[in-house]
Amino acid sequence: MSNLNNLNNSNPCLFCKILHQEIPAEIVYEDEHVIAFKDIHPKAPVHLLVIPKTHIASLLDLSQTHLDLMGKLTLALPKIAQKMGLSQGFKIQINTGIGGGQEVFHLHYHLMGKAS
């Protein structure tokens, strides 16, 4: 279930605009709860952003109500990595808050690696 309707529809975040197909993105994976797309400024040969379809600003905004969703997101990561040819391993990074380097305030995982 997506909480996108709970956002201020006049100015949703960048990633919510991607979810609503208002901004194009190269989507490589999607299921009921998660979407993954290529980062437009890649720092690795494979650099994806993996986000929940529910708007959560950052790790600091998680609560017990997100437990199931975050489990599904985490379990999707190795599936996405395999699909992208990252059989030798991959790196996951989560920037949290301005001090942690977060630029878009929609929780997202950076999935990075080099396909083998």
Sequence and secondary structure as in RCSB ss.txt:
>XXXX:A:sequence
MSNLNNLNNSNPCLFCKILHQEIPAEIVYEDEHVIAFKDIHPKAPVHLLVIPKTHIASLLDLSQTHLDLMGKLTL
ALPKIAQKMGLSQGFKIQINTGIGGGQEVFHLHYHLMGKAS
>XXXX:A:secstr
   GGGS TTS  HHHHHHTTSS   EEEE SSEEEEE SS SSSEEEEEEESS    GGG  GGGHHHHHHHHH
HHHHHHHHTT TT  EEE   TGGGT  SSS  EEEEE   
